[in-house]
């Protein structure tokens, strides 16, 4: 489980609080809200909670202000705004500049087989690069494997807004143990659905019908807004299922 403390923008992160990995060869992973200045200075660029995961040797700043700042490797939901010769220009949030998604940045894409996305198309993508000096660049495959791994165009379904903290918890490998999130697990026992979680506070849900899709989205949003614990999440899901 991650440990937490409060930091302010411009605050240097002491080496005393950095995680100590069980495997010395495991590289330190800097997440959102932190900047590395060589050789060894780490500075917060956001006000929020400094989260430290000893097991993963990871450190990041959690900020629930609602303003998402793109960071490399983040999985996000983006909407195609328009296209140009070689790029799709995508909206991540109303507060960020349009991100650039190369039209060939899809698994196995060539000029003949690349996806034809229109304005308003929804994609699940990974932030390849992001800085204050340039527009974010996205890809819809894992650069390490060349595989899509679930990324690409998302057809149908609905998109629901959640807090940035909720999005982070939903993206944890072990939602219940590490994030205290069991709501999707509870719903999945009764309803079949697909889900894609964006670090930018967007969750795409697709189920067999509108009622089921809305149930999943409502369960996520109420868990988020009410700060429900694991047991309360189970009770919420049962109540929503009775109302179907």
C-alpha positions in Angstrom: 0.0 0.0 0.0 1.3 3.5 -0.9 2.2 6.0 1.8 1.2 9.6 1.5 2.2 13.2 2.4 1.3 16.7 1.2 3.5 18.7 -1.2 3.3 22.1 -2.9 4.4 23.3 -6.3 8.2 23.9 -6.5 8.9 21.8 -3.4 11.9 19.6 -3.6 11.3 15.9 -2.7 13.7 14.8 -0.1 15.7 11.6 -0.9 14.6 10.4 2.6 11.1 9.8 1.4 11.9 8.0 -1.9 10.9 4.4 -2.0 13.5 1.7 -1.2 12.9 -1.2 -3.6 13.4 -4.7 -2.5 15.2 -5.2 -5.9 18.1 -2.7 -6.2 18.0 -3.0 -10.0 14.4 -1.7 -10.2 14.4 1.9 -11.6 12.6 4.6 -9.8 9.3 5.5 -11.6 8.2 9.1 -11.5 4.5 9.6 -12.1 2.3 12.6 -12.7 3.1 15.9 -10.8 6.8 15.4 -10.5 9.8 16.7 -12.5 13.3 15.3 -12.6 16.2 17.7 -13.0 19.5 15.9 -13.5 21.4 14.6 -11.8 19.2 13.8 -8.8 16.7 16.6 -8.1 13.0 15.7 -8.0 10.5 18.6 -7.7 6.8 18.7 -7.4 4.9 20.7 -10.1 1.5 20.3 -8.5 -0.1 20.8 -5.1 -1.4 17.5 -3.8 -0.8 14.3 -2.0 2.7 12.7 -2.6 2.0 9.0 -3.1 4.8 6.5 -2.7 4.5 2.8 -3.6 7.4 0.9 -2.1 6.6 -2.3 -3.9 6.6 -0.8 -7.4 9.4 1.8 -6.6 7.0 4.5 -7.8 6.3 8.0 -6.7 3.7 10.6 -7.9 1.5 13.5 -6.9 -2.2 12.9 -6.6 -4.3 16.0 -7.4 -8.1 16.0 -7.4 -8.5 19.6 -8.6 -10.0 18.3 -11.8 -7.3 19.7 -14.0 -5.4 16.8 -15.7 -1.8 17.4 -16.8 -0.7 14.9 -19.4 2.3 12.7 -18.4 4.2 10.1 -20.5 2.8 6.6 -20.3 -0.6 7.7 -19.0 -3.5 5.8 -20.5 -6.2 8.3 -21.5 -9.5 8.7 -23.3 -9.3 11.3 -26.1 -11.8 12.6 -28.7 -10.8 13.3 -32.2 -11.3 17.0 -32.9 -10.0 17.1 -36.5 -7.5 15.5 -38.8 -4.7 16.7 -41.0 -2.5 14.9 -43.5 -0.6 12.7 -41.1 -2.2 13.4 -37.7 -5.4 13.1 -35.7 -5.7 16.1 -33.4 -7.4 15.0 -30.2 -9.0 16.7 -27.2 -8.0 15.2 -23.8 -9.6 17.8 -21.6 -11.0 21.3 -22.0 -8.0 22.7 -20.2 -5.2 21.2 -22.3 -4.0 21.9 -25.9 -5.0 19.3 -28.5 -2.8 16.2 -28.5 -1.4 14.8 -31.7 -2.0 11.2 -32.6 -0.1 10.0 -35.7 -2.4 8.2 -38.2 0.0 5.3 -38.3 0.3 5.0 -34.5 -2.0 1.9 -34.4 -1.1 -1.8 -34.3 -0.1 -2.9 -37.8 -1.2 0.3 -39.4 -0.1 1.2 -42.9 -1.2 4.0 -45.2 -3.8 1.5 -46.6 -4.9 -0.1 -43.4 -4.8 2.8 -40.9 -8.1 3.5 -39.2 -10.4 6.2 -40.6 -11.4 8.3 -37.6 -13.9 11.2 -37.9 -14.5 14.2 -35.7 -16.0 13.0 -32.5 -14.4 9.5 -32.6 -13.3 8.2 -29.2 -9.9 6.6 -28.8 -8.1 4.8 -25.9 -4.5 5.9 -26.1 -1.2 6.2 -24.3 0.7 9.5 -23.8 4.0 9.0 -25.6 5.4 12.4 -24.8 4.3 15.6 -23.0 6.0 18.8 -22.0 5.1 22.4 -21.5 7.0 23.3 -24.7 5.1 21.0 -27.1 1.7 19.4 -27.6 1.2 16.0 -26.2 1.8 13.1 -28.6 -0.3 9.9 -28.3 0.0 6.4 -29.6 -2.6 3.6 -29.7 -0.2 0.7 -29.1 2.4 -0.4 -26.6 5.8 0.9 -28.0 7.5 -2.0 -26.2 5.5 -4.8 -27.9 3.9 -3.1 -30.9 0.5 -4.6 -29.8 -2.7 -2.5 -29.2 -3.4 -4.1 -25.8 -6.9 -2.7 -25.8 -6.0 0.7 -27.2 -7.6 2.1 -30.3 -11.0 3.4 -31.4 -13.8 2.8 -28.9 -17.1 2.3 -30.6 -20.5 2.6 -28.9 -20.9 2.7 -25.1 -20.9 5.9 -23.0 -18.3 8.0 -21.3 -18.5 9.0 -17.6 -16.5 11.5 -15.7 -14.8 10.6 -12.4 -12.2 12.4 -10.3 -8.5 12.0 -11.1 -8.0 10.1 -7.9 -10.7 7.7 -8.7 -9.3 7.1 -12.2 -5.9 6.3 -10.7 -7.4 3.8 -8.3 -9.3 2.1 -11.1 -6.1 1.7 -13.1 -4.3 -0.1 -10.2 -3.6 -3.8 -11.0 -5.2 -4.8 -7.7 -8.1 -2.4 -7.3 -9.5 -3.9 -4.1 -6.3 -4.4 -2.2 -4.4 -1.3 -3.4 -7.1 1.2 -4.1 -10.1 0.1 -2.0 -12.2 -0.2 -5.1 -14.5 -3.2 -5.5 -17.4 -1.7 -7.4 -16.6 -3.1 -10.9 -15.9 -6.5 -9.4 -19.3 -6.4 -7.7 -21.2 -5.3 -10.8 -19.4 -7.9 -13.0 -21.0 -10.7 -10.9 -24.4 -9.8 -12.4 -23.7 -7.7 -15.5 -21.4 -8.2 -18.4 -19.6 -5.1 -19.6 -16.4 -3.6 -21.1 -14.6 -0.7 -19.5 -11.6 1.5 -20.4 -10.3 3.9 -17.8 -8.5 7.1 -18.7 -6.0 8.8 -16.3 -7.7 12.1 -17.4 -10.8 11.3 -15.4 -12.8 9.6 -18.2 -14.3 6.1 -18.1 -15.8 4.4 -21.1 -18.4 1.7 -20.4 -20.1 -0.6 -22.9 -22.7 -3.2 -21.9 -25.5 -5.1 -23.4 -28.0 -2.3 -23.1 -28.4 1.3 -22.1 -29.8 0.4 -18.6 -26.8 -1.8 -17.9 -24.3 0.8 -19.1 -25.9 3.5 -17.1 -25.8 1.2 -14.0 -22.1 0.7 -14.3 -21.4 4.4 -14.8 -23.7 5.4 -11.9 -22.0 2.9 -9.6 -18.6 4.3 -10.4 -19.7 8.0 -10.0 -21.5 7.4 -6.7 -18.6 5.4 -5.3 -16.4 8.3 -6.3 -18.5 11.2 -5.1 -19.6 9.6 -1.8 -16.2 8.2 -1.0 -17.7 4.7 -0.4 -15.7 1.9 1.3 -15.6 -1.6 -0.1 -18.6 -2.9 1.9 -20.6 0.2 1.0 -19.8 -0.3 -2.6 -21.3 -3.8 -2.5 -24.5 -2.4 -0.9 -24.7 0.3 -3.6 -24.4 -2.2 -6.4 -27.2 -4.4 -4.9 -29.5 -1.3 -4.6 -28.8 -0.3 -8.2 -29.4 -3.8 -9.5 -32.8 -4.0 -7.7 -33.8 -0.7 -9.4 -33.2 -2.1 -12.9 
